Amino acid sequence: MPRKTLIAVAIATLAGIASVPASANDVFLDQFGFGNQAGGAQSGFGNQIGIFQNGIFNGAVSEQYGNGNTAAIGQDGINNYGETWQNGNGNAAGVGQFGTNHTSILSQDGNGNIAAGVQVGNGCSAGVSQTGGGNVAAFVQTCP
């Protein structure tokens, strides 16, 4: 490849990298164990998803549509499922599950909502649905 062409390609590549907005979406995923699954979707900008799973056969799904949303799912144990769904701007949702057979689904449709919860033991189930703006919900469950 001629030198001028190589320099032009390098400059074009750097320009393309520099044009990625600083407010791009982020996904952080850590899984340890066996048979864990995670998935999701993001549309908008400034959204963040963090998923941590340790154990076996845990599942997590996070979807974000809007701007500036944050979602976190942390699971330690066996056969837990966590899900977050956010539509709007500036929402925050998070759940921590420790033990076995837990299910948690957090849904937010609006702006500036906060939902958080913790489940410990075996077989807890939680569902939070927020519509509108400025809602706050929290739960803690211990199941036998």
Secondary structure, 3 states (H helix, E strand, C coil): CCHHHHHHHHHHHHHHHHCCCCCCCEEEEEEEEECCEEEEEEEEECCEEEEEEEEECCEEEEEEEEECCEEEEEEEEECCEEEEEEEEECCEEEEEEEEECCEEEEEEEEECCEEEEEEEEECCEEEEEEEEECCEEEEEEEEC
